[in-house]
């Protein structure tokens, strides 16, 4: 097998592993969020979302948002 094909396969496997890891992290975030708001009233949820939104706006990644 050609060397460039071996490198290409390795890169694809690494990309798939990265994507799977990202999906796991996103699911964990979703699950935590669902657990946090599970027993909240609508008003409590709104306050919670405002608080989380404010935290996100102050994060280092916020300057990359559209």
Secondary structure in CASP SS format (residue, H / E / C, confidence):
PFRMAT SS
TARGET T0000
AUTHOR 0000-0000-0000
METHOD secondary structure of the structure
MODEL  1
X C 1.00
X C 1.00
X H 1.00
X H 1.00
X H 1.00
X H 1.00
X H 1.00
X H 1.00
X H 1.00
X H 1.00
X H 1.00
X H 1.00
X H 1.00
X H 1.00
X H 1.00
X H 1.00
X H 1.00
X H 1.00
X H 1.00
X H 1.00
X H 1.00
X H 1.00
X H 1.00
X H 1.00
X H 1.00
X H 1.00
X H 1.00
X H 1.00
X H 1.00
X H 1.00
X H 1.00
X H 1.00
X H 1.00
X H 1.00
X H 1.00
X H 1.00
X H 1.00
X C 1.00
X C 1.00
X C 1.00
X C 1.00
X H 1.00
X H 1.00
X H 1.00
X H 1.00
X H 1.00
X H 1.00
X H 1.00
X H 1.00
X H 1.00
X H 1.00
X H 1.00
X H 1.00
X H 1.00
X H 1.00
X H 1.00
X H 1.00
X C 1.00
X C 1.00
X H 1.00
X H 1.00
X H 1.00
X H 1.00
X H 1.00
X C 1.00
X C 1.00
END
